[in-house]
Amino acid sequence: MSFLVEMWQFLRFRKKFWLLPILVMMVLFGGLIVLSQGSAIAPFIYTLF
């Protein structure tokens, strides 16, 4: 949890709010990859791409 607080402080202090959407998309795609590995949802995720 301290990593998230530290990241938020970095973004706020250095005015790098443009990085926030990039980080959110990376987390979402990472979660999508983890969910698609050998799960019942995998065939539905593969149809998106």
Backbone hydrogen bonds in HBPLUS format (Angstrom, degrees):
<---DONOR---> <-ACCEPTOR-->    atom                        ^
c    i                          cat <-CA-CA->   ^        H-A-AA   ^      H-
h    n   atom  resd res      DA  || num        DHA   H-A  angle D-A-AA Bond
n    s   type  num  typ     dist DA aas  dist angle  dist       angle   num
A0005-VAL N   A0001-MET O   3.28 MM   4  6.66 159.1  2.33 149.2 154.6     1
A0006-GLU N   A0002-SER O   2.87 MM   4  6.01 160.3  1.91 147.4 153.2     2
A0007-MET N   A0003-PHE O   2.82 MM   4  6.01 154.3  1.89 147.0 154.4     3
A0008-TRP N   A0004-LEU O   2.93 MM   4  6.10 160.3  1.97 147.2 152.2     4
A0009-GLN N   A0005-VAL O   2.96 MM   4  6.19 157.3  2.02 147.7 153.9     5
A0010-PHE N   A0006-GLU O   2.98 MM   4  6.18 153.3  2.05 144.3 151.6     6
A0011-LEU N   A0007-MET O   2.95 MM   4  6.24 164.3  1.98 153.5 157.0     7
A0012-ARG N   A0008-TRP O   2.92 MM   4  6.06 159.9  1.96 149.5 155.3     8
A0013-PHE N   A0009-GLN O   2.86 MM   4  5.85 163.9  1.89 148.2 153.0     9
A0014-ARG N   A0010-PHE O   3.03 MM   4  5.97 167.6  2.04 150.5 154.1    10
A0016-LYS N   A0011-LEU O   3.04 MM   5  4.84 151.5  2.13 135.2 142.5    11
A0019-LEU N   A0016-LYS O   3.11 MM   3  5.86 165.7  2.13 118.9 123.3    12
A0020-LEU N   A0017-PHE O   3.18 MM   3  5.48 150.2  2.27 106.4 114.3    13
A0023-LEU N   A0019-LEU O   2.99 MM   4  6.27 160.5  2.03 159.0 164.5    14
A0024-VAL N   A0020-LEU O   2.98 MM   4  6.19 159.5  2.02 154.9 160.7    15
A0025-MET N   A0021-PRO O   3.00 MM   4  6.15 161.2  2.04 145.8 150.3    16
A0026-MET N   A0022-ILE O   3.01 MM   4  6.24 153.6  2.08 146.2 153.7    17
A0027-VAL N   A0023-LEU O   3.02 MM   4  6.25 154.8  2.08 147.0 153.3    18
A0028-LEU N   A0024-VAL O   2.95 MM   4  6.22 159.0  1.99 150.0 156.0    19
A0029-PHE N   A0025-MET O   2.92 MM   4  6.10 167.4  1.94 151.9 155.0    20
A0030-GLY N   A0026-MET O   2.94 MM   4  6.00 150.4  2.03 140.2 149.1    21
A0031-GLY N   A0027-VAL O   2.92 MM   4  6.13 156.1  1.98 147.5 153.5    22
A0032-LEU N   A0028-LEU O   2.92 MM   4  6.17 150.0  2.01 144.8 153.7    23
A0033-ILE N   A0029-PHE O   2.98 MM   4  6.20 151.9  2.06 144.6 151.1    24
A0034-VAL N   A0030-GLY O   3.01 MM   4  6.28 158.0  2.06 146.9 152.9    25
A0035-LEU N   A0031-GLY O   2.92 MM   4  6.09 160.3  1.96 148.3 153.7    26
A0036-SER N   A0032-LEU O   3.01 MM   4  6.09 141.8  2.16 138.7 148.8    27
A0037-GLN N   A0034-VAL O   3.43 MM   3  5.59 155.8  2.49 102.6 109.2    28
A0042-ALA N   A0039-SER O   3.37 MM   3  5.50 157.7  2.43 101.5 107.7    29
A0044-PHE N   A0041-ILE O   2.99 MM   3  5.53 130.3  2.24 117.0 129.8    30
A0045-ILE N   A0041-ILE O   3.12 MM   4  6.39 149.0  2.22 151.4 160.5    31
A0046-TYR N   A0042-ALA O   3.00 MM   4  6.17 159.2  2.05 158.9 163.9    32
A0048-LEU N   A0045-ILE O   3.08 MM   3  5.42 148.0  2.18 106.6 115.8    33
A0049-PHE N   A0046-TYR O   3.31 MM   3  5.59 140.6  2.48 102.0 111.3    34
